[in-house]
Amino acid sequence: MDKVPFNHCPSNKKNCVSTIDLTSYHRISPIPIDEDPKRVKEKIHVALAHFDQTEVKEETPKYLHAVFSTKFLKFKDDVEFYIDEYNHLLHIRSASRLGYYDFKANRKRIDRFKHLFHSL
């Protein structure tokens, strides 16, 4: 497997979730994939289109970085996706840029994303 292009969640904050983290608080499960990376990327884009205030900032064949802005205060959260072809997994990291605790907003966002992704 190539190195996942994003970092673990900060251990001293509770405003991040990731498929590559081992701590129980930050850990979320990756999404099993059995399609080619191009199709997976298409599904990521379609799922992201269901969210408001979202902008794709960077994209490569196996990686996508999107920024979500909150509706009222315009806080920014970074969401990253990495297609692991070798292990047939979609890795995800969702993190708030500010603050210590996010009231599980990142976890809820990724749960919603997973539901949308699986429905495609």
C-alpha positions in Angstrom: 0.0 0.0 0.0 1.1 3.5 -0.7 1.4 5.8 2.3 -1.9 7.4 3.1 -1.4 11.1 2.3 -3.0 12.4 5.5 -2.0 12.5 9.2 -3.6 10.8 12.2 -6.0 12.9 14.3 -4.4 15.0 17.1 -4.5 12.9 20.3 -5.3 15.9 22.4 -8.4 17.0 20.5 -11.8 15.4 19.9 -12.7 17.1 16.7 -11.4 14.6 14.2 -12.2 11.0 12.9 -10.0 8.9 10.7 -9.8 5.4 9.2 -6.1 5.2 9.9 -6.3 6.1 13.7 -6.0 3.4 16.3 -7.5 5.2 19.2 -11.1 4.3 19.8 -12.4 7.8 20.0 -11.0 8.9 16.6 -11.4 5.6 14.8 -13.9 5.0 12.0 -14.0 2.1 9.6 -12.8 2.5 6.0 -15.2 1.8 3.2 -14.6 -1.5 1.3 -14.4 -0.9 -2.4 -14.5 -3.3 -5.3 -14.6 -0.8 -8.2 -11.9 0.9 -10.2 -10.5 4.1 -8.7 -12.2 6.2 -11.4 -15.7 4.9 -10.5 -14.9 5.4 -6.7 -13.9 9.0 -7.4 -17.2 9.5 -9.3 -19.2 8.1 -6.3 -17.2 10.4 -3.9 -18.2 13.5 -6.0 -21.8 12.5 -6.3 -22.0 11.9 -2.5 -20.3 15.2 -1.8 -22.8 17.0 -4.0 -25.5 16.1 -1.4 -23.7 18.4 1.2 -24.1 22.1 1.4 -21.1 24.5 1.6 -18.6 22.0 0.2 -15.7 22.7 -2.1 -13.1 20.3 -3.6 -9.7 21.9 -3.0 -7.3 19.2 -4.3 -7.6 16.0 -6.3 -5.2 13.4 -7.7 -6.1 9.9 -9.2 -6.2 8.4 -5.7 -6.8 11.4 -3.4 -9.4 14.1 -2.8 -9.4 16.9 -0.3 -12.7 18.8 0.3 -13.5 21.7 2.6 -16.8 21.9 4.4 -17.9 25.3 5.8 -20.5 25.6 8.5 -23.6 27.4 7.6 -23.6 30.3 10.1 -20.2 30.9 11.5 -18.3 29.6 8.4 -15.9 27.4 10.4 -14.0 25.1 8.0 -13.5 21.4 8.3 -11.2 19.4 6.1 -12.3 16.0 4.7 -9.8 13.8 2.9 -10.3 10.6 0.9 -7.6 8.1 -0.2 -8.3 5.2 -2.5 -6.2 2.2 -1.4 -6.3 -0.1 -4.4 -4.1 -2.7 -2.9 -6.3 -3.3 0.1 -9.6 -2.4 -1.7 -10.4 0.4 0.9 -11.5 4.0 0.8 -9.7 5.8 3.7 -11.3 8.9 5.1 -10.2 11.7 7.5 -12.5 14.5 8.7 -11.2 17.2 11.0 -12.2 20.6 12.3 -9.6 23.3 11.8 -10.5 25.0 15.1 -11.5 24.0 18.6 -11.2 21.0 20.8 -14.6 19.3 20.6 -16.9 19.2 17.6 -20.1 17.6 19.2 -19.4 14.7 16.9 -20.0 16.7 13.7 -17.2 15.0 11.8 -18.4 11.6 12.8 -22.0 12.4 11.8 -20.7 13.8 8.4 -18.8 10.7 7.6 -21.7 8.4 8.6 -23.9 10.4 6.2 -21.2 10.2 3.5 -20.9 6.5 3.9 -24.7 6.0 3.6 -24.8 8.1 0.5 -21.7 6.4 -1.0 -23.2 2.9 -0.4 -26.5 4.0 -2.0 -24.8 4.8 -5.3 
